């Protein structure tokens, strides 16, 4: 998978997550939390929408992610709503931009999310992982440590898992300024992602140097 296709698709799906799913859900009083579903991600509350690869699925049908965000939302019977009044981050995408999704890249990102969600549920069955529309990563917080999977960003352009203790740690495991990261290509199975999280949890429980 080439880096450009991943970056363009990641940004497009991030836009769909915020402007169409989380934005509409928030406007409806259901908050901004999203969830991972097979093949992609979806709302937690009404309106009941989900993304499967390059398609927006509604209770009444499926809509290709083609056209502007405004056009896709209108076809789904909802509006577009940026969440600038909720957080300062986010993709900063205009509703009039074109949605560009490469199906192969979307499948790769969805697979990373699904494996990450499953690993997080194994790490702590009492928590439900959340896909946050601001940074577009799925995660949980446990004992002042953040665990999750990101679809990539400006620093790491492909999907990766992370462990981020609130108090900085030092040592070979901790390879990032905020904690530890591992590319999802290095963690090809859910068990490998779970092992990365559990190792991080054990090390984060040790006294900080």
Secondary structure, DSSP 8 states (H G I E B T S, - for coil): --HHHHHHHHHHHHHIIIIIIIHHHHHTTS-S-EEEETTEEEESSSS--EEETTEEEETTEEEES-SBHHHHHHHHT------TTT-S-S----TTSB----HHHHHHHHHHHHHHHHHHHHH-TTS--EEETTTTEEEEE-SSEEEEEE---SSS-S-EEEEEESS---STT--BTTBEEEEGGG--SHHHHHHHHHHHHHHHTS---
